[in-house]
Amino acid sequence: MRAGGAVLGETSNALELTEGDLKPVIYFPRADLAMAFLDRTEQTSKCPYKGEATFYSIVTKSKTLENMAWSYEAPTDAAAELAGHIAFYSQNLVTVEQI
């Protein structure tokens, strides 16, 4: 996972979540991310299946990418495996690659 030219994380323990016709989302374990680049924001959202999501901005040398990552801090029982993981919007300056 890269943003602003920096590698923010690599893992062999990612979770891939597919919902309906949407593109799969990769969730990274927090332990495999450089959390110093992520600042929690006040934005939240709610999913009836996964619970309440908290958001993070990615802080790079040149800019802050607002609300580009999210996490379910206390997911529902049905999504319990997402606890301790963070997903990223993959667009422009954020690259999530699967190798």
PyMOL commands that set and color helices and strands:
alter all, ss='L'
color gray80, all
select helices_A, chain A and resi 30-32+35-37+77-82
alter helices_A, ss='H'
color red, helices_A
select strands_A, chain A and resi 2-3+6-7+15-17+25-29+38-47+51-59+64-71+85-88+94-95
alter strands_A, ss='S'
color yellow, strands_A
deselect
rebuild
show_as cartoon
